[in-house]
Amino acid sequence: EMTSSLVGSEMCIRDSCMMKSIVEEKLVSFKSLERKVFAYVCELGREITRIMLENYDAELAGGRDKRQYRDKGKRATTIKTVYGEVTYARRVYQTKLEDGRTAHVYLLDEAMHMNKIGLISTNLAEKIAMTVTESPYRVTAEIISETCGQSISHGGAWNLVQKLGERISEEEEHCVKQMEAGQSEGTEGVPVLFEEMDGVWLSMQDSAHKKMKKQEMKVFTMYEGWDAESKGSSRLVKKEMLAGMEKSSEFHRKREALIEKRYHADEIQQRVLNGDGGSWIKEPYDPETIFQLDRFHIYQEIKRRLKEKEAQQAVIELFEANKMEEMLEYIQIYADSVGSNEEADKRSCNAKKLHEYLSNNKEGLLPYRERGIKIPEAKPGIVYKNMGVQENQNCTTITLRMKHRRMRWSVNGANNMAKALYRKENRALIDTIERYTDGLIFTIQMQEAVKILSAAKAPKKDGKGNAYVDIIGHHMPLLDAMRTASRKAFAAAFCS
């Protein structure tokens, strides 16, 4: 009580001195005023948090099984919050594990789930994660340090993304195990499930930051169709994405687990897969999946392999007229006609590569809608359109953050960033962060913390007194003193 009283008196004095200093300072700019008030409020927030954490630790100590947990004193630690680092003391306990070994644990850390993602508050973790998915790590560190009371380094932002990415990967693997054990959570049925896959090539580096060969990140999108009521009918219905640097077999297992997390596999009447023809893409779990070659990649390959405009135009016209056999024949004749012994002349070689690419994906050259394939009717409010949304999804979700600007990635770094990016696109990033940071439940009311900070002198009462007198009539200097703007804001925030 004496400590609380001293703290309250100190904060009151500091409040008075700080406000007096601001008032008496001449020619103070609003920018300086804003910074001083912000620093003061952050300091006050850190003090409130310290008191609440230490009080919660005391409650855990009082309610523990004393035979199982022996109190071995207090240890100081620090948690990062949006208003700065809060240093507080919590008790460490000695206990016995199931195998008989001795271990030391912190009940407060376990209650706060600090063993999952580190000593960082949910709010700060969310701000860092949402910023780092838009900006480089160094820029993120600058933005957070300038707009919060917490100063972080680019390494701190990087560490958070690595831990978060690892936790998301563990969740994906758990879903795979559920699927393989026949315990998937999916219950929905759908007439047609549209699936699209593509790769994004990234610049890579090794552990010594030396440049390596580019590697492909795999990206997957699934949806039920297009919203019939959206403007321009461009909004995808129940879109979900998946991305990562895994090997193709592992990625497909995670892809299938994502599908079965929402849908009952036996109640998906038809699946349609759109891709660029890569060998890893044509490995669907469902053998009855309809495959079609992505039209964007067909046009891209034609223009990349045939440099002569006349040949380009001829092939494109045959393709758009659905004359696939004639198109392949034309490309073969063209390749033979431009053959040359000159090393620099690659026209024939490139034309043959185009012919091979289209021939290997011959069954998917025609879109499913032009093959006479009948698929189940769409649900009300959904329409079916030509597929080919993956390039746009790649750009908005992965490319804008992970390509260009001379960036290079390690395999793990790229994989962990991809996990955060696709969760953000699925609007699940905040929920994911909360699962690993928001484990603390306070039993002390905020008003009690304010009372501790404001208790300049202890209340006087005779006998047993009334348990509610303190709440009803306690003298609180911050609330009973002159109503300055800062005190009004404080009261509105914590004492309503």
C-alpha positions in Angstrom: 0.0 0.0 0.0 2.9 2.3 0.8 4.5 1.6 -2.6 1.2 2.2 -4.4 0.7 5.4 -2.5 4.2 6.6 -3.4 3.7 5.6 -7.1 0.4 7.5 -7.1 2.0 10.6 -5.6 4.9 10.4 -8.0 2.5 10.2 -11.0 0.5 13.1 -9.7 3.6 15.2 -9.2 4.8 14.2 -12.6 1.4 15.1 -14.1 1.4 18.5 -12.5 5.1 19.2 -13.4 4.6 18.1 -17.0 1.5 20.1 -17.6 3.1 23.2 -15.9 6.2 22.7 -18.0 4.1 22.7 -21.2 2.1 25.7 -20.2 5.1 27.8 -19.1 7.2 26.9 -22.2 7.1 29.8 -24.6 6.7 29.5 -28.4 6.2 25.8 -28.2 5.1 24.3 -31.6 2.2 22.0 -31.8 4.5 19.3 -33.1 6.6 19.6 -29.9 3.5 19.7 -27.8 2.1 16.6 -29.5 5.4 14.7 -28.9 5.5 15.7 -25.2 1.9 14.7 -24.5 2.4 11.4 -26.5 5.5 10.5 -24.5 3.7 11.3 -21.2 0.7 9.2 -22.1 2.9 6.3 -23.2 4.8 6.5 -19.9 1.5 6.5 -18.0 0.3 3.5 -20.0 3.5 1.6 -19.2 3.1 2.2 -15.5 -0.6 1.0 -15.6 0.4 -2.1 -17.5 3.2 -2.9 -15.1 0.9 -2.7 -12.1 -1.8 -4.9 -13.8 0.7 -7.5 -14.8 2.3 -7.7 -11.4 -1.2 -7.9 -9.8 -2.2 -10.7 -12.1 1.0 -12.5 -11.3 0.1 -12.2 -7.6 -3.4 -13.7 -8.3 -1.8 -16.6 -10.1 0.5 -17.1 -7.2 -2.3 -17.2 -4.7 -4.4 -19.6 -6.7 -1.7 -22.1 -7.7 -1.2 -25.6 -6.3 1.6 -24.9 -3.8 2.6 -28.5 -3.6 3.2 -28.6 -7.4 4.7 -25.1 -7.8 7.4 -23.9 -5.3 7.9 -20.1 -5.4 11.6 -19.4 -6.1 11.3 -15.6 -6.1 10.8 -13.0 -8.8 12.6 -12.3 -12.1 12.3 -9.1 -14.1 11.4 -9.2 -17.8 10.2 -6.8 -20.5 7.2 -7.0 -22.9 7.0 -4.8 -26.0 3.8 -2.8 -26.4 2.5 -0.1 -28.7 3.4 2.4 -26.0 6.9 1.1 -25.3 8.7 -1.6 -23.3 7.1 -2.5 -20.0 9.5 -3.9 -17.5 7.9 -5.9 -14.7 8.7 -8.6 -12.2 7.0 -12.0 -12.2 7.5 -15.1 -10.0 9.4 -18.2 -11.2 8.3 -21.6 -9.8 10.1 -24.9 -9.5 8.1 -27.9 -10.5 8.4 -31.6 -11.5 7.8 -32.8 -15.0 6.1 -36.1 -15.8 9.4 -37.8 -16.3 10.6 -36.7 -12.9 12.9 -33.9 -14.1 13.0 -30.6 -12.4 11.9 -27.5 -14.4 11.3 -23.8 -13.8 8.2 -22.1 -15.2 6.6 -18.7 -15.2 2.8 -19.0 -14.7 2.3 -15.5 -15.9 4.2 -16.2 -19.2 2.1 -19.3 -19.7 -1.1 -17.4 -19.2 0.0 -14.8 -21.7 1.0 -17.4 -24.3 4.5 -15.9 -24.4 6.0 -19.3 -25.3 4.3 -19.1 -28.7 5.5 -15.9 -30.4 7.6 -14.0 -27.8 7.2 -11.1 -25.3 5.2 -8.8 -27.5 1.6 -7.5 -27.1 -1.2 -8.4 -29.6 -1.7 -4.8 -30.7 2.0 -4.3 -31.4 2.3 -7.7 -33.2 -0.7 -6.8 -35.4 0.7 -3.4 -36.3 4.1 -4.8 -37.2 2.6 -7.7 -39.2 0.2 -5.5 -41.1 3.0 -3.0 -41.9 5.6 -5.5 -42.9 3.3 -7.1 -45.4 3.3 -3.8 -47.2 6.8 -2.4 -46.6 10.4 -3.7 -46.3 11.6 -4.6 -42.8 13.7 -1.4 -42.4 10.8 0.8 -43.4 8.5 -1.1 -41.1 10.9 -0.6 -38.2 11.0 3.2 -38.9 7.2 3.5 -39.2 6.5 1.6 -36.0 9.2 3.5 -34.1 7.9 6.8 -35.2 4.2 6.2 -34.7 4.3 4.1 -31.5 6.0 4.5 -28.1 7.9 1.3 -29.0 11.2 1.5 -30.8 12.0 -1.7 -32.8 14.8 -2.7 -35.2 14.3 -4.3 -38.6 15.7 -7.5 -37.0 12.9 -7.4 -34.5 10.3 -7.1 -37.3 12.0 -9.9 -39.1 12.0 -12.2 -36.0 8.2 -11.6 -35.6 7.5 -12.7 -39.2 9.7 -15.8 -38.9 7.9 -16.9 -35.7 4.5 -16.1 -37.2 5.3 -18.0 -40.4 6.4 -21.0 -38.5 3.2 -21.1 -36.5 1.1 -20.9 -39.7 3.1 -23.7 -41.2 2.4 -25.8 -38.1 -1.3 -25.1 -38.5 -1.1 -26.2 -42.2 0.6 -29.4 -41.2 -2.0 -30.1 -38.5 -4.7 -29.7 -41.2 -2.9 -32.2 -43.4 -2.8 -34.8 -40.5 -6.5 -34.2 -39.9 -7.2 -34.8 -43.6 -5.1 -38.0 -43.8 -6.8 -39.3 -40.6 -10.2 -38.7 -42.1 -11.0 -36.0 -39.5 -11.2 -32.9 -41.8 -13.5 -30.1 -40.5 -15.2 -29.4 -43.9 -19.0 -29.7 -44.1 -20.0 -27.5 -47.0 -21.0 -28.8 -50.4 -20.5 -26.9 -53.7 -21.5 -27.6 -57.3 -18.2 -26.5 -58.8 -15.0 -25.5 -57.2 -12.6 -23.4 -59.3 -8.9 -23.8 -58.6 -6.0 -21.9 -60.0 -2.3 -22.3 -59.5 0.8 -20.5 -60.6 4.4 -19.8 -59.6 6.2 -16.6 -58.7 10.0 -16.6 -59.3 11.9 -14.9 -56.6 15.6 -13.7 -56.3 17.3 -15.8 -53.6 20.3 -15.7 -51.4 22.1 -18.1 -49.1 22.9 -17.8 -45.4 25.9 -15.6 -46.2 23.7 -13.3 -48.3 25.3 -14.4 -51.5 23.1 -14.4 -54.6 21.6 -17.8 -55.6 19.5 -19.0 -58.5 15.9 -17.9 -58.6 13.3 -20.2 -57.0 9.6 -20.6 -57.6 7.1 -19.8 -54.9 3.8 -21.8 -55.4 0.5 -19.9 -55.2 -3.0 -21.4 -55.1 -6.4 -19.8 -55.3 -9.8 -21.4 -54.9 -13.3 -19.9 -55.3 -16.9 -20.9 -56.0 -17.5 -18.4 -58.8 -18.2 -14.7 -59.3 -20.6 -12.6 -57.4 -23.6 -11.9 -59.7 -24.5 -8.7 -57.9 -21.0 -7.1 -57.7 -20.3 -4.2 -60.0 -18.7 -5.6 -63.1 -19.1 -9.1 -61.7 -15.4 -9.3 -60.7 -15.7 -10.3 -57.1 -14.8 -13.9 -56.3 -17.1 -15.8 -54.0 -15.4 -17.5 -51.0 -11.9 -16.9 -52.3 -9.1 -18.5 -50.3 -5.4 -18.6 -51.1 -2.3 -20.6 -50.1 1.3 -19.9 -50.8 4.7 -21.3 -49.9 8.1 -22.5 -50.9 7.4 -26.2 -50.2 8.1 -29.1 -52.6 5.2 -29.8 -55.0 4.0 -33.0 -53.2 3.9 -31.2 -49.8 2.2 -28.1 -51.3 -0.5 -30.2 -52.9 -1.2 -32.0 -49.6 -1.6 -28.6 -47.9 -3.8 -27.4 -50.8 -6.1 -30.4 -50.5 -6.2 -29.9 -46.7 -7.2 -26.3 -47.1 -10.0 -27.4 -49.4 -11.2 -30.1 -47.0 -11.1 -27.7 -44.1 -14.1 -25.9 -45.6 -15.7 -28.4 -48.0 -16.7 -32.0 -47.7 -14.7 -33.7 -50.4 -17.5 -36.0 -51.5 -19.9 -33.1 -51.9 -17.8 -31.2 -54.5 -19.6 -32.2 -57.7 -16.9 -30.8 -60.1 -13.5 -29.3 -59.8 -11.9 -27.2 -62.5 -8.2 -26.4 -62.5 -6.6 -23.5 -64.4 -2.8 -23.3 -64.6 0.3 -22.5 -66.7 1.0 -26.1 -67.6 3.9 -26.6 -65.1 4.6 -30.2 -64.2 3.9 -29.6 -60.5 0.5 -28.0 -61.2 -0.9 -31.0 -63.0 -0.9 -33.2 -59.9 -4.4 -32.9 -58.6 -5.8 -35.2 -55.9 -9.0 -35.6 -57.8 -8.4 -37.5 -61.1 -11.7 -36.2 -62.5 -10.6 -32.6 -62.2 -11.0 -30.7 -65.5 -7.7 -29.1 -66.5 -7.3 -26.0 -68.8 -4.2 -24.1 -69.8 -4.2 -20.5 -68.6 -4.8 -18.3 -71.7 -2.6 -15.5 -70.4 0.4 -17.9 -70.4 -0.5 -19.2 -73.9 -0.3 -15.7 -75.3 2.8 -14.9 -73.2 4.5 -18.0 -74.6 3.6 -17.3 -78.2 5.0 -13.8 -78.0 8.1 -14.9 -76.1 9.0 -17.7 -78.6 8.0 -16.1 -81.9 9.7 -12.8 -82.5 8.4 -12.3 -86.0 5.1 -10.4 -85.8 3.6 -12.1 -88.9 4.2 -15.6 -87.3 2.8 -14.4 -84.0 -0.4 -13.1 -85.5 -0.9 -16.2 -87.6 -0.6 -18.5 -84.5 -2.9 -16.2 -82.4 -5.6 -16.2 -85.1 -5.6 -20.0 -85.3 -5.7 -20.3 -81.5 -8.6 -17.9 -81.2 -10.4 -19.8 -83.9 -10.0 -23.0 -81.8 -8.1 -24.6 -84.7 -5.6 -26.3 -82.4 -4.3 -29.0 -84.8 -3.7 -26.4 -87.6 -2.0 -24.1 -85.1 0.5 -26.9 -84.0 1.1 -27.8 -87.6 1.8 -24.2 -88.5 4.3 -23.9 -85.7 6.1 -27.0 -86.8 6.3 -25.9 -90.4 7.6 -22.5 -89.2 10.3 -24.1 -87.1 11.5 -26.1 -90.0 11.4 -23.2 -92.4 13.6 -20.9 -90.3 16.2 -23.5 -89.4 19.7 -22.2 -89.5 23.3 -23.2 -88.7 24.0 -19.9 -87.2 24.4 -20.1 -83.4 22.8 -16.7 -82.9 19.7 -17.6 -84.8 17.3 -19.1 -82.1 14.1 -18.8 -84.1 13.8 -22.5 -84.9 14.7 -23.6 -81.4 12.2 -21.3 -79.8 9.5 -22.3 -82.2 10.1 -26.0 -81.3 9.9 -25.2 -77.6 6.5 -23.5 -78.2 5.3 -26.5 -80.1 6.4 -28.8 -77.3 4.8 -26.6 -74.6 1.4 -26.5 -76.4 1.5 -30.2 -77.4 2.2 -31.3 -73.8 -0.9 -29.3 -72.7 -3.0 -30.1 -75.7 -6.0 -31.4 -73.6 -6.2 -28.0 -71.9 -5.9 -25.7 -74.8 -9.6 -25.2 -75.1 -11.4 -23.7 -72.1 -13.7 -26.1 -70.4 -16.7 -24.0 -71.5 -15.8 -24.6 -75.2 -15.4 -28.3 -74.9 -19.0 -29.1 -74.6 -18.5 -30.2 -71.0 -21.6 -29.8 -68.9 -21.0 -28.7 -65.3 -23.5 -28.3 -62.4 -25.5 -25.1 -62.2 -24.2 -22.3 -60.0 -25.7 -21.5 -56.6 -28.1 -18.5 -56.5 -26.1 -15.2 -56.7 -23.1 -16.8 -58.4 -22.2 -16.7 -62.0 -19.5 -18.7 -63.9 -17.0 -16.8 -66.1 -13.7 -17.5 -67.9 -11.0 -18.4 -65.5 -7.6 -16.7 -65.3 -7.5 -14.7 -62.1 -4.3 -16.1 -60.7 -1.9 -13.6 -62.3 -3.8 -10.7 -60.6 -3.8 -12.6 -57.3 -0.1 -13.2 -57.6 0.5 -9.5 -58.2 -1.6 -8.1 -55.3 -0.7 -10.8 -52.8 2.9 -11.7 -53.5 4.6 -9.8 -56.2 4.1 -6.2 -54.9 5.8 -7.1 -51.7 8.4 -9.7 -52.6 9.7 -8.8 -56.1 11.6 -5.9 -57.5 13.4 -3.3 -55.4 16.5 -5.5 -55.5 15.2 -7.8 -52.8 16.6 -11.3 -52.3 15.2 -13.9 -50.0 16.3 -17.0 -48.1 14.0 -20.1 -48.6 12.7 -19.9 -45.0 12.4 -16.1 -45.1 10.4 -16.2 -48.3 8.2 -19.1 -47.0 7.4 -17.3 -43.7 6.6 -14.0 -45.5 4.3 -15.9 -47.9 2.4 -17.4 -45.0 1.7 -13.9 -43.6 0.8 -12.5 -47.0 -1.8 -15.1 -47.9 -3.3 -15.1 -44.5 -3.7 -11.3 -44.9 -5.4 -11.8 -48.3 -7.7 -14.4 -46.7 -8.5 -11.8 -44.0 -7.3 -14.2 -41.3 -3.9 -12.6 -40.3 -5.3 -10.7 -37.3 -7.1 -13.8 -36.0 -3.9 -15.8 -36.5 -1.9 -13.3 -34.5 -4.4 -13.2 -31.7 -4.2 -17.0 -31.3 -0.6 -16.6 -30.4 -0.5 -13.4 -28.5 -3.8 -12.7 -26.8 -3.7 -15.3 -24.0 -3.9 -12.9 -21.0 -7.1 -12.5 -19.1 -7.0 -9.8 -16.4 -9.1 -10.2 -13.3 -8.2 -6.7 -12.1 -10.4 -3.9 -13.3 -8.8 -0.9 -15.1 -10.4 1.4 -12.6 -8.4 -0.4 -9.8 -5.2 0.4 -11.7 -6.2 4.0 -11.9 -7.0 4.0 -8.2 -3.5 2.6 -7.4 -1.9 5.3 -9.5 -4.0 8.0 -7.9 -3.9 7.0 -4.3 -1.9 9.9 -2.8 -3.1 9.0 0.7 -4.8 6.0 2.2 -8.5 6.2 3.1 -9.4 6.4 6.8 -12.2 4.3 8.3 -13.1 2.7 11.6 -14.0 -0.9 12.4 -14.5 -3.4 9.6 -15.8 -0.7 7.3 -17.7 -1.1 4.1 -16.2 -3.1 1.2 -17.6 -0.7 -1.3 -16.6 2.6 0.4 -13.3 2.8 -1.6 -15.1 2.5 -4.9 -17.8 5.0 -3.9 -15.9 7.7 -2.1 -12.1 7.2 -2.5 -10.2 10.4 -3.0 -8.6 10.2 -6.4 -6.3 13.2 -7.2 -6.3 12.6 -11.0 -10.1 12.7 -11.0 -10.9 15.2 -8.2 -8.3 17.8 -9.1 -8.7 20.6 -11.7 -10.3 19.1 -14.9 -7.5 19.7 -17.4 -7.8 18.3 -20.9 -5.4 15.5 -20.2 -7.3 14.4 -17.1 -10.6 14.5 -18.9 -9.1 12.3 -21.6 -7.7 9.9 -19.0 -11.0 9.7 -17.2 -12.9 9.1 -20.4 -10.6 6.3 -21.4 -10.3 4.4 -18.1 -13.0 5.5 -15.7 -16.3 5.4 -17.6 
